[in-house]
Amino acid sequence: MADVPDKVYYAGVEGGGSHSEIVVLDEQGNTVAEAVGTESNVWVIGVDKCLETIHNMVQDVKKKANISEELKFKSLGLALSGSDNAAMQKEMVRLLHERYPTDSQEYNMCNDTFGALATSAKFGIVCISGTGHNTLLINPDGQTFNCGGWGHILADEGSAYWITHKAVKTCMDDDGRLIVSDYDLSYVRGRIWEYFKLNSWFDVQPYFYKLEKSFVARFTLEVLKGARELKDPFCLHLFYEAGWFLGRSIVGICDKADPSLFYNEKCIQVLAVGSIFKSFDLLKEGFLEGLKPKYPNDVVLTGIRLVQLTVGSAVGAALIGAKHVSKELPIDYDKNVKVLFEAQL
């Protein structure tokens, strides 16, 4: 099928530590085609592999949309985990133009949290917890703030990687009697040794120091099994702690939120994104505890509404990309979210 000469498309990529997604929108904001790809966190796989992953998804989605490979997208928004550094963004955009000149006319790159929030609203709060964690605030005046989002070494509390790290470290410390746990660790210890194929604790080091982040994070599924099926107290505790940190990150970011973002006194709506929220029933108790004020200047919230996307975050990335080329695509934000949890505090 031949391309209409003046046909214009806007694309967006949402990239995380485990997989990536791309969407193509037309000038009316309708979805033309979607495709998926591998992980695209630049700090984990490097710049070259990240750019190759983006290009491969562009080629794939163009085929699905019956768009010629030679027809450039008007814009390509890239909302990628780990892409916060402005100098790195500029260099990656330069390399995309140089290496893949027919992919897109323009690019706009930002962290994946921006893409998620842009899918649900023009401003507000988003809390992402999947492989990693970040809580982001965008105020109506465009100012942005984050709580977390510093990567697996400096942060990521409440994420799948953090849950695995906490489980492994607790077992190691208990075995070495550095810190003796109050919990029975037999289930988690056994699953760690089987999952990572250990003969000694030294064997676990390559997974963490060579940064096999996705593989490490997937061990959280074993913790989830222990919590949900076996009611293992230590597994339940790990999810409680993860929930506490996620709740705490929201309280922390609310200190900088514009007053217009609150409703009914001090109620706040937060977009919840990521695989960890699929187990919100296990996070809930710790999450609500984390929402309570801990320090004298904390915002005292009176209510919380967590919403989830009904469409992929790549849509928000496409909207950001379109805005970069002065195009406001028509979007009904209410159709893009559903309520996960709501409570008065």
C-alpha positions in Angstrom: 0.0 0.0 0.0 1.5 3.3 -1.1 2.1 6.1 1.4 0.0 9.3 1.2 2.7 11.9 0.4 1.7 14.3 3.1 0.9 11.7 5.8 2.5 12.6 9.1 3.2 10.2 12.0 4.3 10.8 15.6 6.0 7.9 17.4 7.0 7.3 21.0 9.2 4.7 22.8 8.9 3.7 26.5 12.0 1.9 27.5 12.7 0.1 30.8 15.1 -2.3 32.4 13.2 -5.4 31.2 11.5 -4.5 27.9 10.6 -1.6 25.6 7.5 -0.5 23.7 6.9 1.7 20.7 3.7 3.3 19.4 2.8 5.3 16.3 0.1 8.0 16.4 -1.5 9.8 13.5 -2.4 13.6 13.5 -5.7 12.9 15.3 -3.9 11.0 18.2 -5.1 7.6 17.0 -2.9 4.6 17.5 -1.7 3.3 14.1 0.6 0.5 15.3 2.5 -0.8 18.2 5.6 -3.1 18.7 7.8 -4.3 21.5 11.5 -4.6 22.0 14.2 -5.6 24.5 15.5 -3.6 27.4 16.8 -0.1 26.7 18.3 1.2 29.9 21.4 2.9 28.6 23.3 2.5 31.9 22.8 -1.3 31.7 23.2 -2.1 28.0 25.3 0.9 26.8 24.6 3.6 24.2 25.2 1.5 21.1 22.9 -1.3 22.1 20.3 1.2 23.3 20.3 3.0 19.9 20.2 -0.3 18.0 17.2 -1.4 20.1 15.3 1.8 19.3 16.1 1.5 15.6 15.0 -2.1 15.4 11.6 -1.2 17.0 11.2 1.7 14.6 11.7 -0.7 11.7 9.3 -3.3 13.2 6.5 -0.8 13.9 6.8 0.8 10.4 6.3 -2.7 8.9 3.2 -3.2 11.1 1.8 0.2 10.1 2.6 -0.3 6.3 4.8 2.8 6.5 7.8 2.9 4.2 11.2 2.6 5.9 12.2 5.8 4.0 9.3 7.9 5.5 10.6 9.6 8.6 8.4 10.1 11.6 7.7 13.8 12.2 8.9 13.2 15.8 10.1 10.3 18.0 9.7 10.8 21.7 12.1 8.6 23.7 11.1 8.1 27.4 13.9 5.8 28.5 14.9 4.5 31.9 18.3 6.0 33.0 18.3 8.8 30.3 18.3 11.8 32.7 21.7 13.3 31.7 21.2 16.3 29.3 24.7 15.8 27.7 24.1 12.1 27.1 20.6 12.8 25.6 22.1 15.3 23.2 24.8 12.9 22.1 22.4 10.0 21.7 20.1 12.1 19.5 23.1 13.1 17.4 24.0 9.5 16.9 20.4 8.5 16.0 20.4 11.1 13.2 23.8 10.0 12.1 23.3 6.2 12.1 19.6 6.0 11.3 18.8 9.0 9.1 15.4 7.7 7.9 13.9 6.9 11.4 12.6 10.4 12.4 12.9 14.1 11.6 13.2 15.1 15.2 13.8 13.4 18.6 13.1 14.4 22.2 14.6 12.3 25.0 13.5 12.1 28.7 13.3 9.7 31.6 10.6 7.0 31.4 8.7 8.6 34.3 7.9 11.6 32.1 6.4 9.4 29.4 4.2 7.6 31.9 2.9 10.8 33.4 2.3 12.4 30.0 0.1 9.5 29.1 -2.3 10.3 32.0 -2.1 14.1 32.5 -0.2 17.2 31.6 1.2 17.4 35.1 1.0 15.6 38.4 2.8 12.8 40.2 3.9 9.4 38.9 5.4 6.6 41.0 7.2 3.9 38.9 8.2 0.6 40.5 9.3 -2.2 38.2 12.9 -3.3 37.8 13.9 0.1 39.4 12.0 2.9 41.1 11.4 6.6 40.6 8.7 9.0 41.9 8.4 12.2 39.7 6.5 15.4 40.2 5.7 17.8 37.3 4.1 21.0 38.5 1.8 23.1 36.3 4.6 25.6 35.8 6.8 22.9 34.3 9.1 22.5 37.2 10.1 18.9 38.0 11.2 17.1 41.1 12.0 13.5 41.9 12.3 11.3 45.0 14.4 8.3 44.1 15.4 7.5 40.6 19.1 7.4 41.3 19.6 3.9 40.1 20.3 0.6 41.8 23.4 1.6 43.7 22.1 4.9 45.2 18.4 4.2 45.3 15.7 2.0 43.8 14.0 1.4 47.1 10.7 -0.4 46.7 11.6 -1.9 43.3 12.0 -5.5 42.2 15.8 -5.1 42.1 15.7 -3.7 45.7 13.5 -6.6 46.9 16.0 -9.1 45.6 19.0 -7.2 46.9 17.4 -6.9 50.3 16.6 -10.7 50.3 20.1 -11.7 49.3 21.8 -9.3 51.7 19.7 -10.3 54.7 20.5 -14.0 54.1 24.2 -13.3 53.6 24.3 -11.1 56.8 22.5 -13.8 58.8 24.8 -16.6 57.6 27.8 -14.5 58.6 26.2 -13.4 61.8 26.8 -9.7 60.9 23.1 -9.1 61.5 21.1 -12.0 62.7 17.5 -11.9 61.3 14.4 -12.2 63.4 12.8 -14.2 60.5 13.1 -17.8 59.4 15.1 -17.3 56.1 15.0 -21.0 55.0 12.6 -20.5 52.1 14.2 -17.4 50.7 17.8 -18.7 51.2 16.9 -22.0 49.4 15.3 -20.2 46.5 18.3 -17.8 46.2 20.8 -20.7 46.0 18.7 -22.5 43.4 17.8 -19.5 41.3 21.4 -18.1 41.1 22.9 -21.7 41.1 25.2 -21.0 44.0 27.8 -23.3 45.6 28.9 -20.5 47.9 27.9 -16.9 48.5 30.8 -15.8 46.4 29.0 -17.2 43.3 26.3 -14.5 43.6 28.7 -11.6 43.2 29.0 -11.7 39.3 25.2 -11.1 39.0 25.4 -7.9 41.0 28.8 -6.5 40.1 28.4 -7.3 36.4 24.9 -5.8 36.7 22.6 -8.5 35.3 19.8 -6.2 36.6 16.8 -7.8 34.9 17.8 -11.3 35.9 18.4 -10.1 39.5 15.0 -8.3 39.6 13.1 -11.4 38.3 14.0 -13.2 41.6 11.3 -11.1 43.1 8.8 -13.6 41.5 10.2 -16.2 44.0 9.6 -13.8 46.9 6.1 -13.1 45.5 5.4 -16.9 45.5 6.6 -17.2 49.1 4.4 -14.3 50.2 1.3 -15.2 48.3 1.2 -19.0 48.3 3.2 -19.8 51.5 2.5 -16.7 53.6 6.2 -16.8 54.4 6.7 -14.0 57.1 10.0 -12.8 55.6 8.6 -12.6 52.1 5.6 -10.7 53.4 7.9 -8.4 55.3 9.9 -7.6 52.1 6.7 -6.5 50.3 5.7 -4.5 53.4 9.0 -2.6 53.3 8.8 -2.1 49.6 5.3 -0.6 50.1 6.6 1.7 52.9 9.3 3.2 50.7 6.8 3.8 47.8 4.4 5.5 50.1 7.2 7.5 51.7 8.4 8.7 48.3 5.0 10.2 47.6 5.0 12.1 50.9 8.5 13.3 50.2 7.6 14.6 46.7 4.3 16.2 47.9 6.4 18.8 49.8 7.1 20.4 46.5 3.7 19.9 44.8 1.8 22.9 43.6 -1.4 23.4 45.8 -3.6 23.0 42.7 -2.6 19.3 42.5 -4.4 18.6 45.8 -8.2 18.1 46.0 -10.6 17.8 49.0 -8.0 19.6 51.3 -4.9 17.4 51.0 -5.9 14.4 48.9 -3.6 13.6 46.0 -3.8 11.5 42.9 -0.7 9.5 41.9 -0.1 7.5 38.7 1.2 4.0 39.7 3.3 2.3 37.0 5.3 -0.9 37.0 5.1 -4.6 37.7 5.5 -4.3 41.5 2.0 -2.6 41.7 0.5 -5.8 40.3 1.0 -7.1 43.9 -0.5 -4.0 45.6 -2.4 -6.2 48.1 1.0 -7.2 49.5 2.3 -3.6 49.4 -0.8 -2.0 50.8 -0.2 -2.2 54.6 3.4 -0.8 54.3 2.3 1.7 51.7 -0.3 3.3 54.0 2.2 3.4 56.8 4.7 5.1 54.5 2.1 7.8 53.7 2.0 8.9 57.4 4.1 11.9 58.2 7.5 11.0 59.7 9.2 14.4 59.9 8.0 17.7 61.3 7.6 19.4 57.9 6.0 16.5 56.1 2.8 17.2 54.2 -0.1 15.6 56.1 -2.2 13.9 53.4 -5.9 13.3 53.9 -6.5 10.9 51.0 -4.8 9.0 48.3 -5.9 7.9 44.8 -3.7 5.5 42.9 -4.5 5.2 39.2 -3.0 3.0 36.5 -2.7 3.4 32.8 -5.0 1.6 30.4 -2.6 2.2 27.5 1.1 2.0 27.3 3.5 4.8 28.4 4.8 5.0 24.9 1.7 7.1 24.1 3.0 9.7 26.5 6.4 9.6 24.9 4.8 10.2 21.5 2.9 13.2 23.0 6.1 14.7 24.4 7.8 14.2 21.0 4.9 15.8 19.2 5.0 18.8 21.6 8.7 19.1 20.8 7.8 19.9 17.2 4.9 22.2 18.3 2.1 19.7 17.7 -0.5 19.2 20.4 -2.2 15.9 19.7 -5.8 15.6 20.9 -5.9 13.1 23.9 -8.7 12.1 26.3 -6.6 11.6 29.4 -9.6 10.1 31.4 -9.7 7.2 29.0 -6.1 6.4 29.7 -6.4 5.6 33.4 -8.4 3.5 35.9 -8.4 3.6 39.7 -6.2 1.0 41.4 -6.8 2.1 45.0 -8.5 5.0 46.8 -8.6 5.7 50.6 -9.1 8.5 53.1 -6.2 8.8 55.4 
